[in-house]
Every structure is written in C-alpha cells, then in structure tokens.
C-alpha cells in the first residue's frame, strides 16, 4: 500500500517546490486535482521537480476535451515521468459540464467508458502498433498520419476513472485499470458498493476484478492533543459537507442510515450557510468518513482500515500539511515510514 499526496493546481514554480518537499517527506506519489487550474501543467512541473514521484491526475475532467487532446497530454506525461504517470479521469457533474465548459453530458457512464476505449486505441496508434480506426457511439478517430507524437518507452498509460454510483463503477469494472475512489467514502461503501459493482462490470468484460486497483483518498484528523486535532476535524467537516451536498453522492450517507442529510446540505449550500453545512457533519459521521488518530497510532489506524483493499492511500490534506512547514513534514515522514514497516 503506497502513501501518496493530494493537491490542486498552483503557480508552477511553487508546485515544483511542493513536489520536491513531499518526496523528501517520503510520499510515494502526488495526485493533482483540476479546479481553477488545469491538472496537466501542474503534473509537468511536479514531475520535473521530483522525478521519483508517481504523478497522477485526480481527476482531470474528461468531456470538455476530445480523447485525442487528453491522449496527447497523457503521452507526454508518460514520457517525462518514465512511465510513472497515471491518467485519472472523471465526468464532473452535469451543471459544470454544460454551463461552465459548454460540453455534452449525455449518458456520462457510457460516454466515459467509450472515452477510455478511445484513449487506448489512440495510444496504440501513437506507439505504431495499430492503425488508428476507432468508431464508437460518441467518438470517431481515423486520422493521424504525421501528427503522431511517436513511440515512447512506456506506452501503457494506466487509466483510472473516478466513480461513486453503481452504474459508473460497473463501467469502471469493464475498462479501467483503477478507480480513483471519491474522498467522501467509508470502508463499508468500499465493501458493499464499490467492490461488488466493479466485480460485476469486470465479469461482463471477462476481466479479473482483482486487477482493478483502488486509489483511496483519506481525510486524516491527526494530532497528539485535542487542540491539534481540532483544526483538521473542522477542515474534514467542511470538506465532507461540501462533497455531501452533491445530490449524486447522497447514497454514501444513506448506506449508513443518514437519510435527508444530503438534501439538507444542498439547501444550506444554496443559502450560502457554510458554517451550518459543517455543523451538519456529526462526530459519528467523522468516525465513518475520516481517520482520527494520534501521530503514534496513525499508521496502525490507516493499515487497519485500508489494508488489503487499497493499492494506495492518498493523504487528502497533504498540501495543507506541507504549507505548515518543515515540522509538519517531519511528522508525516515518520508516519509514512511506520506505515511502510507495517504493510
């Protein structure tokens, strides 16, 4: 089980410094979100600064870009990282795709499934092992010629897809190398929703479900005193509330019997009442959706919750920890070393 870091795009020189210092702290990789800034440019800056890290997008938005455009970026990142790049893709939600990007959101599960198949066809064409002739329901590619970037040493770019609901998880089971699990999850959701639906999709495609890796972000509420943990506890409350306000994710609450919470969070978000949103996340919910621990006990708690399930754990608050300075990075260096000793 690898221990990796999470972060968003930032000014590119600063992104390089962050990557270098996360690598020194013992993190195995860095996954980069796409928000106001693109994930891909931050991936390049991070990879050049810290070539020892595995670098992934967590996640890049698929539909606003043609699979050809995404394939070109992924190909160059696979080359610059010497095969340590993971292409993580997601659908985003309908409002963002249609209103922010002015792109098509129709049948997102089937579209993302085909997107992944198109990427693999394009990768094979780039490598020169197959002529480009992909004809799907949503995408068609049959022209490349002199515009191919050419073969590279590590052409098998892993494709991880983001999924929460059963229909998307089944699509992942059919075509993905891995699943980027949503940060808003529980161990029970992994066991009762994610893994069975991945297995169903894999069975449909004649694949081994064990070959599909799970990359799991984790909210860590860690500190040796209640005062030290309080900051991270409130940060986790806000983040869980933000994610939980998305109607599509209400099943993560409802699996645990917390019906109506998502709808309440949605109403509060529309009212702009962020404080009330955070207050709606109880201590009982934090116990389910986050890991609360002292520094000494953190490695055991992480392995206990995710051992044997996750290919890697992604520390969701790693960038915030890095911003606290060297003392906090030393804490993480020791914790990561002890996790590796346990696994």
C-alpha atoms as one frame of an Amber mdcrd trajectory, in Angstrom:
protein
   0.000   0.000   0.000   1.582   3.210  -1.191   1.187   6.504   0.695   0.682
   9.364  -1.714  -0.302  13.021  -1.502  -3.161  15.070  -2.879  -3.091  18.646
  -4.114  -4.597  21.078  -6.564  -3.002  23.140  -9.280  -0.936  26.112  -8.190
   1.666  28.546  -9.533   4.011  26.229 -11.394   7.310  27.141  -9.720   5.670
  26.691  -6.333   4.191  23.386  -7.482   7.703  22.146  -8.165   8.827  23.085
  -4.656   5.831  21.300  -3.158   6.586  18.132  -5.131  10.238  18.145  -4.053
   9.391  18.546  -0.380   6.625  15.933  -0.451   9.098  13.482  -1.981  11.620
  14.260   0.773   8.909  13.536   3.341   8.565  10.029   1.938   5.383  10.292
  -0.098   5.362   7.800  -2.972   3.309   9.921  -5.340   1.295  13.059  -5.893
  -2.228  13.240  -7.318  -3.374  16.567  -8.713  -6.913  17.869  -8.915  -8.312
  20.019 -11.677 -10.198  23.027 -10.363  -9.412  26.618 -11.326  -6.112  25.463
 -12.837  -5.549  22.502 -15.127  -4.104  19.349 -13.634  -1.791  18.619 -16.559
   0.549  21.619 -16.329   0.948  21.113 -12.578   1.749  17.461 -13.292   4.581
  18.543 -15.610   6.043  20.999 -13.091   5.814  18.392 -10.316   7.317  15.597
 -12.394  10.290  17.672 -13.490  10.986  18.792  -9.923  10.551  15.375  -8.270
  11.082  12.624 -10.855  10.942   9.913  -8.177   7.240  10.550  -7.510   4.397
   8.779  -9.232   2.240  11.557 -10.684  -1.485  11.313 -11.391  -4.477  13.453
 -12.206  -7.174  13.212  -9.539  -9.051  13.879 -11.518  -8.917  15.602 -14.874
 -12.281  16.405 -16.414 -12.831  14.261 -19.485 -15.734  15.582 -21.534 -14.586
  19.150 -22.282 -11.547  17.656 -24.053 -11.506  15.341 -27.034  -9.915  11.986
 -26.190  -7.218  12.930 -28.721  -6.323  16.070 -26.755  -6.236  14.106 -23.497
  -4.177  11.343 -25.122  -1.549  13.825 -26.297  -1.136  15.301 -22.803  -1.037
  11.865 -21.165   1.511  10.574 -23.696   3.932  13.409 -22.988   3.489  12.959
 -19.240   4.135   9.213 -19.532   7.322  10.082 -21.382   8.591  12.754 -18.984
   7.847  10.604 -15.903   9.455   7.500 -17.449   6.209   5.588 -17.009   5.225
   6.939 -13.584   2.167   8.848 -14.785  -1.420   7.743 -14.082  -4.231   9.301
 -16.093  -7.162   9.860 -13.751 -10.382  10.983 -15.409 -13.844  11.893 -14.216
 -17.143  13.109 -15.573 -17.674  16.109 -13.261 -21.327  16.943 -12.650 -23.823
  17.979 -15.275 -24.012  21.672 -14.332 -20.270  22.165 -14.712 -20.004  20.251
 -17.982 -22.911  22.032 -19.611 -22.697  25.510 -18.056 -19.002  26.005 -17.262
 -17.492  24.089 -20.185 -20.387  24.197 -22.689 -19.842  20.499 -23.413 -22.114
  17.456 -23.654 -23.054  15.409 -20.577 -25.454  12.940 -22.211 -25.172   9.368
 -20.819 -21.984  10.053 -18.847 -21.269   6.444 -17.828 -21.405   5.072 -21.358
 -19.557   8.118 -22.679 -16.698   7.809 -20.170 -16.439   4.074 -20.827 -16.044
   4.742 -24.552 -13.649   7.597 -23.817 -11.279   5.147 -22.111 -11.518   2.707
 -25.035 -10.803   5.532 -27.471  -7.743   6.568 -25.470  -6.300   3.078 -25.652
  -6.853   2.959 -29.414  -5.092   6.309 -29.768  -2.207   5.169 -27.557  -1.717
   2.092 -29.750  -1.677   4.307 -32.816   0.859   6.651 -31.210   3.093   3.656
 -30.457   2.729   2.394 -34.016   1.285  -0.995 -33.103  -2.101  -0.375 -34.703
  -3.594   1.905 -37.330  -5.985   4.456 -35.855  -9.540   3.422 -36.704 -11.798
   3.869 -33.690 -15.542   4.039 -34.345 -17.792   4.331 -31.317 -21.169   5.737
 -30.457 -19.784   9.046 -29.178 -16.295   9.313 -30.692 -14.640   8.543 -34.010
 -10.914   8.722 -34.789  -9.351   7.605 -38.068  -6.829  10.302 -39.000  -3.344
  10.620 -37.509  -0.549  10.356 -40.062   2.342  12.762 -39.498   0.693  14.221
 -36.407   1.534  11.240 -34.201   3.917  12.116 -31.358   5.665   8.799 -31.999
   6.536   5.806 -29.820   7.781   6.116 -26.245   9.498   3.771 -23.808   6.455
   3.380 -21.511   3.343   3.356 -23.708   0.964   1.540 -21.336  -0.553   4.565
 -19.612  -2.759   3.418 -16.696  -6.269   4.866 -16.852  -8.046   5.371 -13.526
 -11.656   6.510 -13.591 -13.489   8.336 -10.813 -16.739   6.703  -9.728 -19.249
   6.873  -6.895 -22.555   5.452  -8.081 -23.090   1.810  -9.091 -23.580   2.415
 -12.822 -20.274   4.266 -13.119 -18.489   1.665 -11.006 -19.701  -1.077 -13.350
 -18.347   0.895 -16.316 -15.013   1.154 -14.491 -15.027  -2.588 -13.968 -15.285
  -3.062 -17.715 -12.499  -0.755 -18.903 -10.437   0.918 -16.140  -7.024  -0.034
 -14.782  -8.024   1.518 -11.496 -10.669   3.522  -9.695  -9.961   6.842  -8.079
 -12.287   6.449  -5.109 -14.096   9.624  -4.120 -12.694  11.200  -0.942 -16.212
  11.049   0.501 -16.439   7.326   1.200 -16.443   4.813   4.040 -14.952   1.359
   4.406 -18.487  -0.014   4.275 -19.100   1.823   0.991 -15.907   0.263  -0.383
 -17.035  -3.219   0.639 -20.752  -3.076  -0.151 -20.973  -0.751  -3.161 -17.641
  -0.143  -4.845 -16.119  -3.619  -4.921 -19.285  -5.582  -5.870 -20.130  -3.215
  -8.726 -16.557  -3.244 -10.004 -16.712  -7.024  -9.949 -19.996  -7.010 -11.886
 -18.512  -4.785 -14.579 -15.350  -6.850 -14.721 -17.360 -10.061 -15.099 -19.272
  -8.561 -18.006 -16.000  -7.803 -19.773 -14.331 -11.097 -18.815 -11.785  -9.339
 -16.590 -10.314 -10.200 -13.204 -11.714  -7.653 -10.708  -8.558  -8.023  -8.611
  -6.646  -6.396 -11.450  -8.520  -3.127 -10.897  -6.621  -1.004  -8.386  -8.292
   1.239  -5.809  -6.677   4.590  -5.072  -8.303   5.891  -1.884  -8.053   9.479
  -0.658  -8.348   9.687   3.111  -9.291  12.546   5.417  -6.813  12.440   8.305
  -7.675  14.117  11.624  -4.339  13.656  13.334  -2.688  15.234  16.332  -1.458
  14.449  19.819  -3.816  16.863  21.552  -7.467  17.744  21.106  -6.391  21.274
  20.172  -4.099  19.964  17.434  -6.812  17.688  16.046  -9.499  20.380  16.173
  -8.193  22.233  13.112  -8.180  19.086  10.967 -11.538  17.968  12.345 -13.152
  21.210  11.209 -11.389  21.006   7.857 -12.778  17.491   7.387 -16.290  18.635
   8.361 -16.250  21.356   5.707 -14.918  19.035   3.018 -17.361  16.214   3.748
 -20.218  18.729   3.827 -19.143  20.200   0.501 -18.974  16.811  -1.197 -22.077
  15.523   0.551 -24.135  18.428  -0.786 -23.885  16.941  -4.286 -27.202  15.103
  -4.832 -25.493  12.342  -6.807 -23.497  11.344  -3.720 -26.357  11.021  -1.252
 -26.076   7.230  -1.339 -22.837   7.481   0.662 -24.887   8.941   3.530 -27.903
   6.713   3.020 -25.901   3.484   3.201 -25.292   4.382   6.842 -28.906   5.375
   7.513 -28.356   9.135   7.318 -31.282   9.947   5.062 -32.037  13.568   4.228
 -28.554  14.832   5.122 -27.520  15.400   1.502 -30.725  17.305   0.756 -30.191
  19.491   3.825 -26.611  20.222   2.792 -27.779  21.157  -0.698 -30.268  23.654
   0.744 -27.668  25.165   3.048 -25.171  25.493   0.218 -27.721  27.369  -1.891
 -28.262  29.695   1.067 -24.505  30.192   1.402 -24.514  28.978   5.018 -21.161
  27.182   5.100 -20.999  27.128   8.895 -24.306  25.269   9.144 -23.113  22.841
   6.481 -20.100  21.927   8.585 -22.242  21.650  11.721 -24.430  19.085   9.924
 -21.485  16.656   9.889 -21.599  14.930  13.266 -18.761  13.298  15.174 -20.322
   9.936  14.331 -20.052  10.772  10.623 -16.429  11.831  11.044 -15.683   8.446
  12.595 -17.061   6.792   9.453 -15.683   9.062   6.719 -12.317  10.095   8.210
  -9.487   8.631  10.279  -8.965  10.292  13.677  -5.763   9.439  15.496  -2.708
  10.465  17.415   0.503  10.565  15.431   1.751   7.415  17.146  -1.364   5.437
  16.286  -1.920   6.782  12.760  -0.015   4.054  10.836  -1.935   1.270  12.583
  -5.263   3.011  12.005  -4.593   3.504   8.283  -3.497  -0.077   7.712  -6.389
  -1.389   9.808  -8.964   0.490   7.710  -7.471   0.108   4.236  -5.014  -2.784
   4.324  -5.727  -5.415   1.698  -8.207  -3.129  -0.090  -6.392  -0.059  -1.384
  -3.460  -0.026  -3.775  -2.568   3.370  -2.376  -3.778   5.838   0.211  -3.854
   9.467  -0.835  -3.470  11.892   2.077  -6.139  14.452   1.268  -4.718  17.221
   3.460  -1.097  16.719   2.368  -0.803  20.126   0.714  -2.246  21.878   3.768
   0.255  19.956   5.913   3.107  20.993   3.598   2.062  24.623   3.950   2.509
  24.302   7.752   6.255  23.931   7.232   9.126  21.505   7.910   7.994  20.389
  11.366   4.730  19.044   9.983   6.564  17.348   7.113   8.785  15.601   9.644
   5.673  14.264  11.342   4.489  12.846   8.050   7.929  11.455   7.222   7.876
   9.403  10.432   4.253   8.280   9.951   4.868   7.169   6.349   7.972   5.217
   7.341   5.991   3.379  10.009   3.125   2.599   7.617   5.638   1.052   5.233
   7.077  -1.013   8.067   3.608  -2.416   8.811   2.435  -3.230   5.308
